[in-house]
Amino acid sequence: MEQLKTIGRELAMGSQGGFGQSKEFLDLIKSIGETRSKNEEDRIVLREIETLKTRLANPNTPKFKLKEYLIRLLYVEMLGHDASFGYIYAVKMTHDENLLFKRTGYLAVTLFLNEDHDLIILIVNTIQKDLRSDNYLVVCAALNAVCRLINEETIPAVLPQVVELLGHQKEAVRKKAVMALHRFYQRAPGSVSHLISNFRKRLSDSDPGVMGATLCPLFDLITTDVNAYKDLVISFVNILKQVVERRLPKSFDYRQMPAPFIQIKLLKILGLLGNGDKKTSEHMYTIVGDIMRKIDSTSNIGNAVLYECICCISSIHPNPKLLEAAADAISKFLKSDSHNMKYLGIDALGRLTKISPEIAEQHQLAVIDCLEDPDDTLKRKTFELLYKMTKSSNVEVIVNRMIDYMININDNHYKTEIASRCVELAEQFAPSNQWFIQTMNKVFEHAGDLVNAKVAHNLMRLIAEGFGEDDDTADSQLRSSAVESYLHIIGEPKLPSAFLQVICWVLGEYGTADGKYSASYISGRLCDVAEAHSTDDIVKAYAVTALGKIYSFEIAAGRKAEVLPECESLIEELLASHSTDLQQRAYEVQAIVGIDAHAVENIMPMDASCEDIEIDKSLSFLDGYIQQAIEKGAQPYVPESERSGMSNISNFKSQEQHESLTHSLRFEAYELPKPSMAPHVPPVLASSTELVPVPDPYNHTEVHYSATPMPSVSNAGSSELKLRLDGVQKKWGRPSYSSPASSTSNNDAPKIQNGTTQRDSVGSANSKARDVSYESRKPQVGISPEKQKLAASLFGGASKSDRRQSSSSQKVPKNNSHSADKSHVEKTATSDTVAIKTSQPPQDLLDLGEPTGTSIPPSLDPFTQLEGLLDLTQDPTTLNTWWR
């Protein structure tokens, strides 16, 4: 807000300098700048809005006054108020022949409107006319509007004229034409794909400004397809050489630096072109080295160019001399007292570490100083560097530092990022599974609600699979240590839900495995968890399932399952829960307690979380039961796509969705009415009061009609005299069902396929590093023992370390395909159930629309249908088999 007021004061001073603004406008800006509260400012602006509405509506307002009112409207809109009532006046001012008024109008519309505004169509014709103007200032104003307002649909209207302006005699026009084409490429690449060669031509323009503007679209094009522009490497190098040798006009210098922004853009382009290409990179070595030698590092713009040189060196094929020069430049950055320079040094060091890891060891104490700096931004950048430098020898120190920092920050966004990095580093470089579990416990304890759900599943899988070797003792020790740590943590307040789910699962699977803790003790702690988190249904579900596992393991071992009173009351409470999932789990636990040991061993086998489970997706084991039910008279299952009534319902839903999406005026012609086609409707009789035989919908005996006015009934038992209601739309009551044949024309119901995701194992080889510490190369004075110890932990030790593979690939995993199949079956069944429930829209009892002209099948008697569905003579076991 203070910046806006400053802009207003500067505008007022400019007005006093000769722009011809009135004293009223200057007083407005002054009064807004002197306000002490937002409410006072709003009152002044709202009063100004009412004044402008009145004055703009006056048809006799002079043009110079209208120009001032538009500037005042800009100021009102800058302050966050609505000035849309004056947009049309800005559009009208773009039509003025006076250059000052026209440029004011273009300025206003580019700030008021966006490319999708409805008023854009009113200025396209004006832009086309101004692009053909003889006054290059008018052309420049129109090109400015083109860059801001022309959208994908209106690009073809101005594209030929913009291309023609690339050859304009004025360099300002050529430059803005290049910028307009770049904007077109950003909005719709296909619209200018045939004009890419124009950018190559403008690269050799006689004016450096046009050449510099061409670098921007070329950078985007090279980013998309590097190989297509390899032939321009020598041209870019020659241009950069001319810039460094100060062959450009003095007007392009900034702080005595020759065209620094052109240098930065060219270095970015060369970094893209030389990435992974030794032959191409060899053309760049000389010019990049010259820039680094001649650069003036005492100014910010010089440091910016120097930083871009380091980025280019880290991107192209490595060169030892350039890497050494980059390391020296990084040393200057890190030794600076400015936090900005240190930030550049840390970022550049992270780029070079990928190529030469030993460079980081040269600056280890400087990195430690940045890690302890009070500047939070610099500290975060240092953690990014340490993340890139992590290996098996220093992972414990780095991850512990990151966790300590994560605990002390309140920014949830960055805390999520730190937690994800800790998990990733622990999975890749963990020295042992015990350390991995302890690290995951800390991450879950302090950021459990922020980490990905897959992390919890990976932790449970690691505990279940163990070390992946045949060492059962080590696996048992791993699980026992996990149980002990979780029993110690379970009493902590405010544990995240994801962490509690892991705790309940581990205690249910391995809480009594080693015999150290009794089933009563473990079940009591699980009940405490469920009672302490009574509002979290997921945690309660995990706790109840864990209780069922503990009881089943006790019964399978030949011992009696002792259900504690608090556990019994918990199960009874969940039996009446509103959640069907909790009810089902409680009933399962109740049933497990009452069955024998042999059945329990088959239902809940010990340590079988990683065993294969064969899943019959076709449910073939029900074939005999279904066949028996059909023989007793049950109706066979009818697929959803073939059920009666689905045609009308799907048409109704599609029409309702179409109407909800179209709320704008439509200009297409109405469709011609379709003739009524009723294949089974009898011929029209002479009198509307005559009766014709109508076949019974439940009797399929064929009825023959004669051409006589009174048809003879061929079968009195199968037809009766009724009013002919075919083709008459039913207005009230339940909508009639269409024939099954008509429903076959509907689109099939959408099928949802749930795939399973697998986490790819991550692995990469670290470079060989030197074992010589920083102190042995360059003695330091006054270094504390703590810093020396920390530096030795981060940078010391063997540098050549193999990346530890992720937890999913570091072991010999047991086949877990059953979990994916089970998830797929459950999700598919759920989605089918939801689709059946939601497929029929609610009836519209007030639908008094006209008939659509299509044939309406005869209405059915709902009571007859109800009698057919509730046939009491049917076997009760077959009543519910129709849905299978």
N, C-alpha and C positions, 0 to 999 in steps of 0.2 A: 504494500500500500504506500509506503514511503517513497518507493521508486516511482510509482504513478504520479504522486504529488510533485516529485522532482521534475518529471517529464512535463507536467503541466506548467510549472514555474518557468522551465526553459522555453516552452512554447510561448508563454506570456512575454518573456524578455525578447524572444524573437519577434513577436508581434510589435513590441514597442520599437524594435529596430527598423520598422518600415514595411511590415506585411499588411498593414492596413486594417488590423482587427480593432473592434470597438472597445471603448472603456468598459462596457457592460461585460464583455467576455473576460477582460483582464480582472475585473472585480470578482467574477465567478471563480476563476482559478485561485485568486488570492483567498477568497472565503473558504474554499475547500481545503486549501493548504493550511489554514489556521484552525480547522476544526479539531476538537479535543476528543470526540467519540464517534463511533460508527453511526449511531442514531442521528447525530447532528449532521453528519455528512449526507446520510440518506435523505433527510428533509430538504437540504439544499438541492440535491440532484433531482429529486421528485418535482420540486418547484420549477427547476429548469426544464424538465421534460414537458410539463404542462405549458410552459411558455413557448417552447419550440413547436409543440403540436399546433398551437394557435397561429404562430407566425408562418409556419410552413404551409398551412392550409390557405393562406392569403394568396390569391392568384397574382396580385400586383407587387409581390416582393421582388426587389431588384436582384440581379444576378450576383452582384458582389456581396449582398447581404445573405443570399442563399448559400454562397460558398462558406461564409463564416458560420452559418447555422449547421452546415454539414461537419465542419471542424468541431463545433461544440458537441454534435452528436457522437463524433468519434471519442471525445473525451468522456461523454456519458457512458458509452459502451465499454470503454477501458475500465471504468470504475465498477463494472459488473451489473449494470442496469440494462433493461430492454429498450433498444432504440429501433425496433423493426418498423415502426410507423414511418420512419424517414428513409428506408432503403430505396423506395421508388424514386425519391428525389435525387439520390446519388446516381441511379441508373439514368435518369433524364439528363443529368449534367454531363454524362459521358458523350451525349449527342451534340453538345455545344461545339461551335466552330472555334471559339476562343481557346487558345492553347492552355492558358492558366486554368480556366474553368474545366476543360476536358481532363487535364492531368489531376485536378482535384477530385473530379468524379471518378476517375479510374482508381485513385488512391483510396477513396471511400469504399467503392464496391469490393476491392480486393481485401479490405479489412472487415467489411460487414458480411459479405456473402461467402459461402463455401461452394465447392464444385457441384454439389447436388441440390442447391437452392433452386426454387421454382423460378426466380427472376433471371437466372442465367440465360434462358432462351431469348430474353429481350435485349441482351447486349452482344450476342454472337454476330448479328448482322453489322453492328457498329464496329466490332473488332475487325471483321473482314474488310470493311471500308477503310478503317484507319491503317491497316497493314499495307494498303496500296497508296497511302498518302506520300506526297513529295517531301513533307517535313519529317526529317528523321526523328525529331523529338516526339512527334505523334506516334510514329512507328514504335519507338522504344516504350512509350506508355502502353500501347496495345500489347506488345510482347510481354510486358510485366503482367498484364491481366491474363494473358494466355497461360503463363506459368502457374498462376494461382487458381484460375476459374475453369479452364477447359477440362472436361471430364472425358471418359472413354467414348461416350456416345457422340460428342461434338468434335472429337479430334479430326475426323475426315473433312469437316467443314473448313478448317483453317490450315491443315497440313500442307497443301500445295503452296500456299503463300509463304508459310514459314520456311519451307525448303528453298523457295526462290530468294528469300532474304539472306541466305547463306552467302550469296555473291554480292551483297550490297556494298556500295563504295565506302560506307561509314563502318569503322571497326566496332563501334558500340552496338550497331544493329546486328552485325555478324555474331558478336559475342552473345547477345540476348537470343538470337535465333538458335545458336548451339544449345543454350540453356533450355529453351523451349523444347527442342527435340529430345534433350535428356529427360525432361519432365514427361514427355509422351512415352518414352521408353520405360520409365518407372511405372506409369499408369497402365499402359497396354503395350508390352514388348512386341506383340505381333503387328501392331499398326505401323511400326517404323523398322521392321526387320529388313525391308528392302532398301533402307537408307543408311545402313551401317557404314557403307563406304564413305559417306560424307564426313564422318568423324575422322577417318584416316586422312582425308584431304585437308581438313581444317587443322590437323596437327602441324602442317607446314605453312600455316598462315603467316603473312608478313608481320602481323601485330602480335606481340607476346601475350596480350590479354585474351585474344581469341584462342591462342594455343593453350594457355592455362585453363580456360573454360573447357576445352576439349578433353583435358586430362580426366575430368570427373566422369563423363560417360564412358570413356575408355577404361577407367578403373573398374566400373561396374561390369562392363563387357568381359574384361580379362578375368574378373572373379568368377564369372559364369563358365568361361571356356578359355583356359590358359593357352592351350596348344594352338589355337587359331591366331594368336597374336605374338608368337615367338619371333616372327620376322621383324617386329618393331623394336626389338631389344637394342640394336645398334642406334636406331633413331632416338630412343629415349636416353641412351648413354650420351650421345652427342649433344642433345638439348641440355642435359644436366651439366655437361662440361662447359657449355657456353654460359650457363647461369653462374657457375662457380667462378668462371674467369671474368665475370662482371661485364659481359657483352650486352646485357639488357639495359634499357634506359634507367636512369637514376630514379625515375618515378616508381619503379618496382622495388626499390630498396626499403627495408624496414629496420630501423635501429642499426644502420650501417651494414646490414646483412643483405646480400644480393638475393632478391626474390625468394625469401625463406619458405613461403607457403607452396610455391612451385617446386622447390627442392623436396619438401616433405611428401608431396603427392607423387613425385617421380620415384622417390625411394620406396614408397609403398608399392608402386607398380613393379619396380625391379625386384622387390622381395617376392612378389607373386610369381613373376616369370622365372626367377632363378631357383625356386623351391624344388629341390631334388634333381636338378639338372646341372651337372658339372660343366658341360660345354657352354651353356648359356651363362652360368655364373662367372666364368673366366673373363667375360667381357666387362664385368662390373667391378672386379677387384680394384683396378687402378683408380677409378673415379671415386669409389667409396673411401678408399684410403686417403686420397687427396682432400676430400671433404673433412675427414676426421683430423687431419693435420692442420688445415687452415681455419678450422672453426674457432670462433670466439666464445669460450665457455663462461665468460663473465656476465653475459646477458641471458635472460630467460629464453629469448627466441633462439639463441645459439645453443642452449642446452636442449631445446626442443628438437632442433635439427640433429644434434649429437645423439639424442635418444632414438630418433628414427633411424639413424645409421646403425645403431646397435640392433634394433629390431630387424633391419635388412640383413645384417651379418648373421643373425640367428636363424634366418629363414632360408638363405641361399646355401649352396654347397659350402661346407666349412673350409676356411682358409686359416692356417696357423697364425700368420702375421696379423690378419684382421681380428682374430679371436684375442690375441694379446693386446691389441689396441683397444678392443672393446672392454677387456678386463681392467685396463688402466683407467678408462673413462668411468667405469662402474666404481672404481676405488675413489675417484674424485667425488662422485655423487654421494657415496656413503660417508665420506669424511666431512661433508658439508654440515653446517649448523642448521640449515633450512630443512624442515620436515618435508617440503615438496621435493627437494633434491634427494633426500633419503628414500622417499617413496619411489622416485624414478629408478634409483639404484637397486632397490629390492625387486622391483618389477623386471628390470633388465637382467638382474642376476638369475631370476627364475627362468627367463628365456634361454640364457646361455647354459644353465645347468642341464638342460635336456641334451645339449651337444657335448659338453665337457663338465662332468660332475665335479672334478677336482677344483674348478674355479671357485666354487662355493666355499671350499676349505680355506682358501686364501683370505676370506673375509668373514670367518666364523665369529670372531669377537664383535665385529660390527653388526652381524645379524643378531647376536645375543643382546646387544644394546638396543636395537630396534624392537626386539621382543619385549623388553622391559620399559619401553618408552611410554609415557602417559598418553600420547596421541593414539586414540583408538583406531583411527584409519590406518596409521602406519603399522600398528600391532596386527591388524587383520591381514594386511598385505604380507607381513612377515610369516604369519601362519600359512598363507598360501604358498610361500616359498618353501617352508618346512614340509608341507604336504607333498611338494614335488621332489624333495630331497629324501623322503623316507625310504628306509631299507630295513632289513631284518635286524641289523645291529643297533639301530637307534629308534625303532618303532615304539618301544615302551616309553622312552622319555618324551617323544613328540606327542604321542596320544595322551599321555597323562597331562602334559601342558595344555593341550587342546581341551580336555575335559574340565580342567580347573578353570580355564577361561570361559567355557560354556556355562559353568555353574554361576559365574559372577555377572553375566550379562542378562539384560531383560528383553533384548530384541529377539522376538520369537522367530522372525525370518532368518536372521543370521544364526540363531541357535539351532535351527533345523539344518542349516548348511553345515555347521560344525559337527553336529551329531552324525550326519550322513557321511562326512569324511572320516570321522573316527571309526564308524562301522566298516567303511571300505578298507581303511588301512589295517584294521584288526583282522579282517577276513583275508587280506593278501599277505601280510607279513607277521602274523601272530607267531611267537616262538613256541607256544604250547597251547593246548586246548584249555587248560586251567586258566591261563592268563586271558584267553579269549572270553571265557565265560565271565570272569570277574570284570573285564572291560565292558562287556555287554550289560552286565548288571548295573554298572555306574551310568551308562548311557540311558538305559531304560528308566532308572530311578530318577534322573534329572531331566530327561527329555523324551520320556516314553510316548507321550501323546503327539510328538512331532515327527517321529521316525516313521518310515514306511512299514506297512503291516507285514511285508515279506521278510523283514528283518526278524520279527518274532518267530515266524515259521522256520526260517533258516536256523535260528538258535535251537528250537525244539528238535529239528532234524539232526543237528550236530550232536546233541546230547543222546539222541536215540541211536545214531550210527556209531558213535564213539570215534576211535582213532582210525577206523577203517582197516585194521589189521586183525590178526587172530589172537591178539593179546586181550583176553577177557578180563584179566586182572586190572589192566590199565583202564578199560572201559568202565568197570565197576567203581574204581576209584574216582573217575571223572563224574559219574552219576552221583556217587555218595557226596562228593564235594559240592556238587550243584544243590543237592537236597539240603545239606547243612547250611549253605549260604542263603538259600531261600527261606528256610525256617528262621534264620536270624533276621532277614529283611522283612518278612511278612508282617511283622508288628509295626513297621514304620507307617506313619500317617501319610495320607495323600499320595499313595502310589498310583502311577498311571494304569489305565485299564489294560493296555497291551501287556504290561509287565505282570500284572495279576493273572492274566490268562496263561502266560508262560509258567508262572509259579504253580498254579493249580494243576496244569498238565503234568509238570515234572513230579509234583508230590503224588499225583494219582498213579503215575506209571512206576516210579522208583522210590516212593516214600518208605515202603516197608521191604524193599528188595534185599538190603544188607542185614536186616534184622536188628538194626541199632535202635529204631523207633518202632513202637507198637502201632497197630492199626487204630486203636482208640485215640492215641495221641495225634496221629496225622489227621484222622477224621474230625477230631475236635478243632484242630487249627483250620481245616477247610470250612467247617461250619462258621467259625469266627469270621472268615473272609466273606462268606456269603451274607452274613448278618450285617457286617460293617459296610457292605456295598449293596444295600437292598434295592437301590434304584438302578443298578447296572445289571440288566438281564443277561448280558453276555458273560460277565464274571460269574453270576450265579449259575449259569448253564455249565460253565467249565468246572465249577466247584461240585455240582451235583454229579456230573459225569465222573469226576475224580473219586467221589464217594463210592459210586457203583464199581469202579475198578478195584478199590481197596477191599470192598466186601467180597467181590468175586475172587480175588486172589486169596483171601482168607478161606473161603469155602473150598476152592480148588486145592489148597494145602491141607485139607482135612480138619480145619479148625472152624469153630462156630463164629459167625460174624456178629460181633457185639455192636448193636446200634445204640449209640448214646442218646439220652433223652433230647438233647438239643438238636441232634441230627434227625431224630424221628419227628420232632415238631417242625423242623425245616421242610422235610419231605411232605408232611401233611399240609403244610401251608402252600407248597408249590403244586400239590394236586388240585387245588382250587384256584390256581393262578389264571390271570387273564391271558397269559402267553401260552399258546398251545405247545410251543417248543419246550418250555419249562415243565408243562404238564406231562408231556411224553417222557422227558428224562426222569421225572419223579416216578412215574409208573414203571419205567424200566428198572430203576433202583429197587423199588418195592417188589418187583417180580424176581429180581436176581437173588434177593435175600431168601426167598422161599423155595428155590430149586436145588437139585442135588449137585454134587461136585462134578459128575461126568458132564452134565449139561453146561455147567459154568465153564469148564475147560474148553468146550467147543464155542461158546458164545464170546467169552472174554479171555483169550489165551494170554499167557504171561509174556511180556516183552515182545509183542507181535505188531508193534506200530509200523515196522518197516517190511512186514511180510506181504507177499503178493495175495491179492484177493481177486478171484475170477468173477467178473460181473457179466451177467447175461442181460444185455440191453434189450433183447426182444422178449424177455419174460416168458421163455418157452416152458418153464415149469408150471405155468398156469394153463397150458393148452388143454390138458385133460379135464381140469375143473370147468373150463369154459365150454368144452364140447359136451360135457355132462349137463351143464345148465341149459344149453341150447336144445338138447334132446328132450328136456323137461318142459320146453316151451318158452324159454327166455329169448328175448330179442337180441340178435347179434349186434356187435358194436358198429356204429356208423361213423365214419370219419367226419371231422368237423367241416371239411369242405363240401361234404355231400349231404349235410343235414338240411331238412326243409326249413324254409324261412330265412336262410342265410343270404339269399340273393337280395331280398328287399331290405334287410338290415344293413348289408354292406353298401347298397346304393344310398340308403338314408345317411349313413355315416360319411360317405364320400361327399355327398351333397352338402351336409352340415359343415364339414371341414372346408370345402371350397368356399361356402358363403362366409365363413369366419375369416378367411384369408383375403377376401376381396371386398374391400370397403370403399373403393374408389370408383369414379365414373367409368363406364365401359361404353365404347363407341361402336362395337361390332354389331352387325345386324342380327335380328332375332332368327333363330332357326325355324325352318318351315315345319308346320305340324305334321307329325307322322300319322299315317292312316292306321286305324285300329285293325290289328291282325289277330284274330281269334280263331285258331284252327278248329276248335271243337264247338264253336258257337253255331247253333242251328240257323237255317235261313230265316230272315225277318218275315214275320207274319203280317197279314193285311191289317189286323186290328191289334192295338197294343194291349187290349184286355183279354186276348185269347191266351189260353194256357198251353204250355208245351211240356213234354216230359223232360225232366232234368235227372240225370243219372245220380244215384246215391254215391257220395264220395267214398263210402266204405264198401261198395259192391262194384266189382269191376266187370259186370256183365255188360256186353256191348248193347247199345241202344241204336236202332235204325230209325231214321226219320223219313217220312214220305213227303211228297210235294203237295199233298192235300191240305186244306186249311186246318182240318182236325186230324192230326196224325194218329195212326193206330198204334197202340202199345203192343209191342211184340212179347213182352214179358212183364206180366203184371206184378210179379213178385219182386222184380229188381228195379222198377222205376215207379214214380208217382207223379201226379199232376202238381206242378209248382209254378210260381211266377218265375219268369226268366230274368235272372239277375246278373247274367254274365256281362262283363264290361262296365258294371256300375261300381263306382268306388265306395267303399265302406267308410262312413264318416265317424262313427262312434264305436267305442269298445275296443277289443283286442284286434290288432291287424291280422288279417288272414295269412296263412302260410302259402307259399308258392310250391309248386310241384318240385319233387327232387330233381327232375330233369333240368329245371331252370337254374337250380343252384349250382349245377356243374359248370356254368359259364363264368362263375365268380373266380376271382383270383384266389390262388391258394393262400391259406393262412401263413403269415410270416413264420419262418422257422429260425429259431435262435440257436446258434451253435456256440457253445462256450468252450474256448480253447484253454489250454493250460500254458502257463508261462514257465519257462525254465531259465534260471539265472546262469548266464554264461560264466565259465571260469575265466578269471583274469590272470594273466601271466606275462611277464616281460623280464628281460635280462638287464641287470644294472651294469654299468661300465666299471672297469677295474680302476681303483683309486689308490692314491698313495697313503702310506701309513705314517707319514711325517706330519706332525701337528704344526699348527700355525706358529707356536712359540719357537719351534726349532728353526724356522726359516727367518722369522723377524722377531726379535725380542721385544717384549712389551714391558712397560713400566707401570707399576701400581695396579696390577690386575688382581682382583680378589680371588681367593681359593674357590668360592662358589661358582664364579663365572668360568674358571678353568675347568672345574669338574663338569659343568653343564656343557661347555664346548667339547670336552672329550666324549661326553655321552652322545652329542648330536653328530659330531664330525669324525670322531676317532674310531678305532677299530678297523676291521677289514671292510673295505668299501665294496669288494666284490661279493655281492650277496644275491642269492636267487630269490626272486619274488615268490612268496608263498601263495600258492593257488587259493582261490576262494573256497569257502567252506563247503561248497557243493561239489568241488572237484578234488580237494586235497586228500580225501579218503577214498576207500573202495566202497562206494555207496551201495546199499541194498536197494533192490528195485522198488521204487515208490510209485509205480504207474497206477497202483490201485487208488491212490488219493486223487489223482487227476481224473480217473474214470468216474470215481464216486462223486466228485464235485460236478462233473459234467452231467451225470444222470440226475442228481438232485436239482441242479439249476434248470435243466430241460423240463423236468416234471413241474417245477414251480412256474416256469414261464408258460407252459401249456395250460396249467390251471388258471392262471391270470387271464390268459387269452380267452378261455371259455367263459369266464365270469364277465368280462368286459366287452364281449363281442356284440351284445344286444343293447342298443340305445334305449333310453326311456321313451315311452309312448307319448305322442303329442295329441292330447284329447281335443285341442282347439285347432287342429289342422283342417281348415275349411277351404283349402285350395281346390282348383279345378282339376278334373281328371287329366292325367298325362297323355291319354290317348293309347296307352298300351293295354293289352288284355289283362284283366284281373281274374285270377282263378276263383272258382266258387268258394265261398266262405265255409268253414267247417264248424260243426257244433262243438263248442268247448267241453260240454258235459259228456258228449260221446267220447271225446279224446281222453277225458279224465277217467271214465269207466274203463277204457282200454288200458290205461297205465296202471290203474289200481285194481286189476283183476284179482279178486280174492280167491279164485280157484287155483291160482298159481302157487307153486312151491315157494315158501318164504326165503329159501336159500338162493333163489334165482331172481329175486326182485331187483337187486342192485347190480346185476351183471351187465346191464346195458351200456354202462359207461366204460367198461374195460376196453 
